[in-house]
Amino acid sequence: MDAKCLSCNNKANYDIEIDKIICKKCKTEIDYDKYIETMKDRALTLADDFQNNCDRPGY
């Protein structure tokens, strides 16, 4: 399964046998559970930023 590298934003791979996301380009390795938590935090931040921008007058 493919994933997005948290360091370089390129395509990384999920190695199901060792439960890690591994980027071949920048050699980043991260546990799958930590990867999911980090991506969830990023999604929440994006949603908050979007909501804050929508709340501004003139948007």
Secondary structure, DSSP 8 states (H G I E B T S, - for coil): -EEE-TTT-SEEEEETTTTEEE-TTT--EEEHHHHHHHHHHHHHHHHHHHHHHHTSTT-
